[in-house]
Amino acid sequence: MLDLSIFNSYLLYKINTGEKIRFTVYRLQLIREILEVYSIPKPTIDRPALTYQPTRLTAKHFPSLVPQTMHRKAPQKIDVVCAHASRRLRKRTDSRYMCKDCDVGLCVVNCFKEFHTLLHF
């Protein structure tokens, strides 16, 4: 029933907007919008959970340098994947790169990809 409802909404969307869009693209767009509108973050006591960001795994994110401050010309952020890894040895790693959309420090080589593709890194 749910699949049929989604397909019917897809047909209505195409008729009303006149936009030519593939069903798979429409379905992913629908999922993103549902997550953005109806997802409720769990309340945190200390700091927000790093893994709960609905668009972290679906949106396009790009690495950028950590912005300079008045005190540091080459500032760094703690790499959240290296520091909070659950499947490998934890280590503290500072990185000059970050994801601006997620506002987290990440190594460019491995951690950036893992953070944006794996639910539990």
MDTraj code that builds the backbone (N, CA, C; nanometers):
import mdtraj as md
import numpy as np

residues = "MET LEU ASP LEU SER ILE PHE ASN SER TYR LEU LEU TYR LYS ILE ASN THR GLY GLU LYS ILE ARG PHE THR VAL TYR ARG LEU GLN LEU ILE ARG GLU ILE LEU GLU VAL TYR SER ILE PRO LYS PRO THR ILE ASP ARG PRO ALA LEU THR TYR GLN PRO THR ARG LEU THR ALA LYS HIS PHE PRO SER LEU VAL PRO GLN THR MET HIS ARG LYS ALA PRO GLN LYS ILE ASP VAL VAL CYS ALA HIS ALA SER ARG ARG LEU ARG LYS ARG THR ASP SER ARG TYR MET CYS LYS ASP CYS ASP VAL GLY LEU CYS VAL VAL ASN CYS PHE LYS GLU PHE HIS THR LEU LEU HIS PHE".split()
xyz = np.array([
    [0.0811, -0.1185, 0.0000],
    [0.0000, 0.0000, 0.0000],
    [0.0870, 0.1272, 0.0000],
    [0.1954, 0.1240, 0.0778],
    [0.2814, 0.2410, 0.0852],
    [0.3487, 0.2675, -0.0489],
    [0.3966, 0.1617, -0.1143],
    [0.4596, 0.1778, -0.2457],
    [0.3617, 0.2358, -0.3476],
    [0.2397, 0.1893, -0.3437],
    [0.1377, 0.2390, -0.4355],
    [0.1064, 0.3855, -0.4069],
    [0.1011, 0.4231, -0.2802],
    [0.0763, 0.5629, -0.2432],
    [0.1890, 0.6542, -0.2921],
    [0.3122, 0.6074, -0.2760],
    [0.4265, 0.6869, -0.3214],
    [0.4241, 0.7008, -0.4731],
    [0.3916, 0.5924, -0.5432],
    [0.3858, 0.5987, -0.6888],
    [0.2747, 0.6929, -0.7347],
    [0.1591, 0.6885, -0.6675],
    [0.0499, 0.7805, -0.7026],
    [0.0899, 0.9256, -0.6789],
    [0.1607, 0.9513, -0.5685],
    [0.2055, 1.0886, -0.5428],
    [0.3077, 1.1319, -0.6473],
    [0.3897, 1.0386, -0.6945],
    [0.4856, 1.0667, -0.8021],
    [0.4123, 1.1088, -0.9294],
    [0.3087, 1.0339, -0.9657],
    [0.2317, 1.0681, -1.0862],
    [0.1644, 1.2048, -1.0724],
    [0.1071, 1.2318, -0.9554],
    [0.0446, 1.3628, -0.9330],
    [0.1482, 1.4748, -0.9382],
    [0.2653, 1.4509, -0.8850],
    [0.3722, 1.5505, -0.8881],
    [0.4111, 1.5827, -1.0323],
    [0.4269, 1.4773, -1.1149],
    [0.4620, 1.4992, -1.2556],
    [0.3532, 1.5760, -1.3300],
    [0.2280, 1.5436, -1.3022],
    [0.1165, 1.6108, -1.3705],
    [0.1077, 1.7572, -1.3287],
    [0.1192, 1.7829, -1.1978],
    [0.1027, 1.9196, -1.1464],
    [0.2203, 2.0108, -1.1782],
    [0.3407, 1.9579, -1.1775],
    [0.4578, 2.0434, -1.2008],
    [0.5047, 2.0411, -1.3451],
    [0.4731, 1.9344, -1.4174],
    [0.5203, 1.9215, -1.5547],
    [0.6684, 1.8858, -1.5622],
    [0.7280, 1.8584, -1.4479],
    [0.8709, 1.8269, -1.4414],
    [0.8942, 1.6805, -1.4766],
    [0.9957, 1.6569, -1.5575],
    [1.0318, 1.5192, -1.5936],
    [1.1388, 1.4736, -1.4951],
    [1.1009, 1.3849, -1.4058],
    [1.1898, 1.3360, -1.3013],
    [1.1730, 1.1846, -1.2906],
    [1.2844, 1.1170, -1.2702],
    [1.2772, 0.9707, -1.2553],
    [1.2155, 0.9352, -1.1210],
    [1.1528, 0.8194, -1.1151],
    [1.0853, 0.7758, -0.9930],
    [1.1839, 0.7588, -0.8777],
    [1.3026, 0.7055, -0.9060],
    [1.4011, 0.6851, -0.7991],
    [1.4487, 0.8187, -0.7415],
    [1.4658, 0.9177, -0.8267],
    [1.5075, 1.0506, -0.7806],
    [1.3955, 1.1127, -0.6964],
    [1.2713, 1.0985, -0.7417],
    [1.1564, 1.1502, -0.6669],
    [1.1472, 1.0848, -0.5295],
    [1.1680, 0.9562, -0.5258],
    [1.1580, 0.8814, -0.4006],
    [1.2648, 0.9263, -0.2997],
    [1.3883, 0.9449, -0.3470],
    [1.4945, 0.9933, -0.2584],
    [1.4661, 1.1348, -0.2096],
    [1.4150, 1.2183, -0.2972],
    [1.3795, 1.3550, -0.2592],
    [1.2693, 1.3533, -0.1534],
    [1.1721, 1.2667, -0.1693],
    [1.0628, 1.2538, -0.0735],
    [1.1161, 1.2092, 0.0629],
    [1.2062, 1.1133, 0.0632],
    [1.2651, 1.0638, 0.1885],
    [1.3419, 1.1750, 0.2586],
    [1.4231, 1.2498, 0.1828],
    [1.4989, 1.3614, 0.2426],
    [1.4062, 1.4641, 0.3066],
    [1.3004, 1.4992, 0.2351],
    [1.2091, 1.6006, 0.2868],
    [1.1341, 1.5510, 0.4098],
    [1.0964, 1.4248, 0.4113],
    [1.0300, 1.3692, 0.5297],
    [1.1248, 1.3710, 0.6490],
    [1.2511, 1.3337, 0.6267],
    [1.3488, 1.3352, 0.7355],
    [1.3739, 1.4757, 0.7879],
    [1.3838, 1.5720, 0.6990],
    [1.4104, 1.7091, 0.7414],
    [1.2924, 1.7693, 0.8177],
    [1.1712, 1.7372, 0.7763],
    [1.0537, 1.7987, 0.8383],
    [1.0131, 1.7272, 0.9676],
    [1.0139, 1.5942, 0.9676],
    [0.9553, 1.5203, 1.0790],
    [1.0560, 1.4552, 1.1732],
    [1.1838, 1.4684, 1.1476],
    [1.2797, 1.4067, 1.2388],
    [1.2957, 1.4953, 1.3618],
    [1.2926, 1.4329, 1.4763],
    [1.3048, 1.5046, 1.6028],
    [1.4310, 1.4544, 1.6718],
    [1.5272, 1.5419, 1.6913],
    [1.6493, 1.4973, 1.7575],
    [1.6225, 1.4600, 1.9030],
    [1.6927, 1.3585, 1.9496],
    [1.6804, 1.3175, 2.0884],
    [1.7467, 1.4219, 2.1767],
    [1.6872, 1.4518, 2.2905],
    [1.7500, 1.5500, 2.3791],
    [1.8821, 1.4963, 2.4330],
    [1.9793, 1.5839, 2.4428],
    [2.1104, 1.5430, 2.4910],
    [2.1403, 1.6103, 2.6237],
    [2.2242, 1.5453, 2.7014],
    [2.2622, 1.6001, 2.8301],
    [2.3888, 1.6839, 2.8154],
    [2.4922, 1.6276, 2.7541],
    [2.6192, 1.6977, 2.7427],
    [2.6356, 1.7661, 2.6079],
    [2.6602, 1.6875, 2.5067],
    [2.6844, 1.7415, 2.3734],
    [2.5971, 1.6672, 2.2736],
    [2.5636, 1.7259, 2.1611],
    [2.4785, 1.6579, 2.0639],
    [2.5489, 1.5382, 2.0020],
    [2.4710, 1.4378, 1.9679],
    [2.5261, 1.3182, 1.9046],
    [2.5766, 1.3516, 1.7657],
    [2.6919, 1.2975, 1.7310],
    [2.7509, 1.3249, 1.6001],
    [2.6812, 1.2490, 1.4892],
    [2.6242, 1.1340, 1.5209],
    [2.5667, 1.0503, 1.4171],
    [2.4270, 1.0941, 1.3775],
    [2.3591, 1.1775, 1.4597],
    [2.2233, 1.2158, 1.4256],
    [2.2212, 1.3462, 1.3482],
    [2.2317, 1.3352, 1.2202],
    [2.2138, 1.4465, 1.1284],
    [2.1510, 1.3858, 1.0042],
    [2.0204, 1.4084, 0.9814],
    [1.9499, 1.3376, 0.8744],
    [2.0131, 1.3518, 0.7368],
    [2.0695, 1.4671, 0.7062],
    [2.1242, 1.4852, 0.5723],
    [2.2715, 1.4472, 0.5623],
    [2.3301, 1.4037, 0.6735],
    [2.4725, 1.3686, 0.6728],
    [2.5024, 1.2579, 0.5728],
    [2.4110, 1.1622, 0.5573],
    [2.4351, 1.0479, 0.4697],
    [2.3771, 1.0655, 0.3302],
    [2.2984, 1.1673, 0.3065],
    [2.2331, 1.1799, 0.1764],
    [2.2755, 1.3030, 0.0972],
    [2.3062, 1.4122, 0.1638],
    [2.3387, 1.5361, 0.0929],
    [2.4829, 1.5354, 0.0423],
    [2.5129, 1.6265, -0.0479],
    [2.6490, 1.6399, -0.1003],
    [2.7261, 1.7370, -0.0127],
    [2.8360, 1.6887, 0.0435],
    [2.9199, 1.7695, 0.1304],
    [3.0609, 1.7721, 0.0738],
    [3.1305, 1.8827, 0.0959],
    [3.2650, 1.8986, 0.0423],
    [3.3601, 1.9450, 0.1518],
    [3.4839, 1.8953, 0.1492],
    [3.5805, 1.9387, 0.2508],
    [3.6269, 2.0807, 0.2263],
    [3.6569, 2.1501, 0.3355],
    [3.7115, 2.2856, 0.3270],
    [3.8082, 2.3055, 0.4432],
    [3.8926, 2.4050, 0.4308],
    [3.9881, 2.4346, 0.5369],
    [3.9159, 2.4978, 0.6559],
    [3.9659, 2.4680, 0.7751],
    [3.9124, 2.5323, 0.8953],
    [3.9468, 2.6810, 0.8857],
    [3.8496, 2.7698, 0.9038],
    [3.8768, 2.9128, 0.8875],
    [3.9774, 2.9661, 0.9899],
    [4.0550, 3.0627, 0.9463],
    [4.1553, 3.1236, 1.0335],
    [4.0875, 3.2074, 1.1415],
    [4.1589, 3.2194, 1.2533],
    [4.1110, 3.3050, 1.3614],
    [4.2161, 3.4130, 1.3859],
    [4.1880, 3.5008, 1.4780],
    [4.2853, 3.6057, 1.5093],
    [4.4087, 3.5473, 1.5788],
    [4.3904, 3.4348, 1.6469],
    [4.4993, 3.3768, 1.7254],
    [4.5791, 3.2709, 1.6494],
    [4.5180, 3.2073, 1.5517],
    [4.5862, 3.0992, 1.4801],
    [4.5716, 3.1162, 1.3305],
    [4.6828, 3.1054, 1.2600],
    [4.6794, 3.1149, 1.1135],
    [4.6440, 2.9812, 1.0501],
    [4.6805, 2.8727, 1.1176],
    [4.6497, 2.7388, 1.0667],
    [4.5718, 2.6618, 1.1739],
    [4.4459, 2.6991, 1.1981],
    [4.3683, 2.6339, 1.3030],
    [4.3314, 2.4904, 1.2668],
    [4.3035, 2.4118, 1.3685],
    [4.2666, 2.2723, 1.3492],
    [4.1438, 2.2406, 1.4324],
    [4.0740, 2.1361, 1.3897],
    [3.9609, 2.0829, 1.4660],
    [3.9893, 1.9356, 1.4929],
    [3.9300, 1.8840, 1.5984],
    [3.9452, 1.7414, 1.6285],
    [3.8669, 1.6614, 1.5251],
    [3.9318, 1.5616, 1.4676],
    [3.8676, 1.4730, 1.3706],
    [3.7708, 1.3822, 1.4461],
    [3.6400, 1.3973, 1.4202],
    [3.5397, 1.3238, 1.4969],
    [3.5399, 1.1744, 1.4678],
    [3.5803, 1.1341, 1.3498],
    [3.5823, 0.9915, 1.3174],
    [3.6980, 0.9232, 1.3900],
    [3.8164, 0.9819, 1.3839],
    [3.9319, 0.9227, 1.4537],
    [3.9121, 0.9252, 1.6052],
    [3.8524, 1.0310, 1.6568],
    [3.8369, 1.0451, 1.8009],
    [3.7226, 0.9609, 1.8581],
    [3.6213, 0.9305, 1.7780],
    [3.5051, 0.8570, 1.8275],
    [3.4825, 0.7265, 1.7529],
    [3.5868, 0.6683, 1.6984],
    [3.5736, 0.5460, 1.6188],
    [3.5282, 0.4302, 1.7062],
    [3.4343, 0.3510, 1.6555],
    [3.3853, 0.2360, 1.7310],
    [3.4408, 0.1043, 1.6767],
    [3.4955, 0.1049, 1.5575],
    [3.5429, -0.0191, 1.4964],
    [3.6947, -0.0277, 1.4869],
    [3.7634, 0.0699, 1.5396],
    [3.9093, 0.0673, 1.5346],
    [3.9643, 0.1393, 1.6568],
    [4.0929, 0.1381, 1.6704],
    [4.1585, 0.2015, 1.7836],
    [4.1298, 0.3514, 1.7840],
    [4.0874, 0.4019, 1.8989],
    [4.0593, 0.5448, 1.9100],
    [4.1902, 0.6205, 1.9229],
    [4.1975, 0.7320, 1.8547],
    [4.3154, 0.8161, 1.8624],
    [4.2737, 0.9611, 1.8451],
    [4.3503, 1.0496, 1.9021],
    [4.3200, 1.1915, 1.8851],
    [4.3946, 1.2407, 1.7624],
    [4.3209, 1.2943, 1.6708],
    [4.3796, 1.3464, 1.5492],
    [4.3211, 1.4832, 1.5215],
    [4.4060, 1.5792, 1.5064],
    [4.3613, 1.7122, 1.4666],
    [4.3733, 1.7242, 1.3157],
    [4.2781, 1.7932, 1.2567],
    [4.2776, 1.8080, 1.1117],
    [4.2565, 1.9544, 1.0759],
    [4.3179, 1.9958, 0.9677],
    [4.2981, 2.1325, 0.9176],
    [4.1748, 2.1413, 0.8288],
    [4.1113, 2.0261, 0.8024],
    [3.9954, 2.0235, 0.7134],
    [3.8684, 1.9947, 0.7919],
    [3.7573, 2.0399, 0.7367],
    [3.6283, 2.0214, 0.8020],
    [3.5177, 2.0147, 0.6972],
    [3.4008, 1.9713, 0.7394],
    [3.2802, 1.9797, 0.6566],
    [3.2026, 2.0997, 0.7092],
    [3.1859, 2.2028, 0.6270],
    [3.1165, 2.3238, 0.6720],
    [2.9697, 2.2972, 0.7010],
    [2.9060, 2.2086, 0.6231],
    [2.7643, 2.1813, 0.6430],
    [2.7375, 2.1112, 0.7760],
    [2.8265, 2.0180, 0.8129],
    [2.8098, 1.9427, 0.9378],
    [2.8819, 2.0082, 1.0546],
    [2.9725, 2.1008, 1.0262],
    [3.0529, 2.1715, 1.1262],
    [3.1330, 2.0752, 1.2139],
    [3.2045, 1.9833, 1.1485],
    [3.2906, 1.8884, 1.2193],
    [3.4253, 1.8815, 1.1502],
    [3.5295, 1.8563, 1.2274],
    [3.6617, 1.8359, 1.1716],
    [3.6757, 1.6939, 1.1198],
    [3.7379, 1.6782, 1.0035],
    [3.7536, 1.5460, 0.9413],
    [3.8814, 1.5404, 0.8600],
    [3.9511, 1.4258, 0.8650],
    [4.0640, 1.4027, 0.7743],
    [4.0081, 1.3916, 0.6331],
    [4.0805, 1.4411, 0.5370],
    [4.0299, 1.4404, 0.3991],
    [4.0351, 1.3004, 0.3389],
    [4.1383, 1.2241, 0.3706],
    [4.1618, 1.0975, 0.3019],
    [4.0557, 0.9926, 0.3333],
    [4.0408, 0.9492, 0.4570],
    [3.9474, 0.8402, 0.4877],
    [3.8259, 0.8849, 0.5670],
    [3.8477, 0.9685, 0.6643],
    [3.7418, 1.0018, 0.7591],
    [3.6256, 1.0774, 0.6950],
    [3.6534, 1.1642, 0.5990],
    [3.5476, 1.2417, 0.5344],
    [3.4479, 1.1476, 0.4664],
    [3.5006, 1.0497, 0.3956],
    [3.4143, 0.9529, 0.3261],
    [3.3375, 0.8677, 0.4265],
    [3.4051, 0.8190, 0.5302],
    [3.3379, 0.7340, 0.6295],
    [3.2276, 0.8096, 0.7015],
    [3.2520, 0.9341, 0.7398],
    [3.1524, 1.0117, 0.8128],
    [3.0260, 1.0335, 0.7300],
    [3.0415, 1.0495, 0.5982],
    [2.9268, 1.0801, 0.5129],
    [2.8674, 0.9588, 0.4433],
    [2.9214, 0.8398, 0.4664],
    [2.8640, 0.7206, 0.4032],
    [2.8237, 0.6130, 0.5022],
    [2.8843, 0.6096, 0.6207],
    [2.8534, 0.5065, 0.7185],
    [2.7687, 0.5632, 0.8321],
    [2.6649, 0.4912, 0.8714],
    [2.5815, 0.5357, 0.9819],
    [2.6591, 0.5280, 1.1132],
    [2.7289, 0.4176, 1.1359],
    [2.8117, 0.3984, 1.2560],
    [2.9552, 0.3870, 1.2127],
    [3.0334, 0.4928, 1.2298],
    [3.1725, 0.4929, 1.1844],
    [3.2664, 0.4492, 1.2924],
])
top = md.Topology()
chain = top.add_chain()
for i, resn in enumerate(residues, 1):
    res = top.add_residue(resn, chain, resSeq=i)
    for name in ("N", "CA", "C"):
        top.add_atom(name, md.element.get_by_symbol(name[0]), res)
traj = md.Trajectory(xyz[None], top)
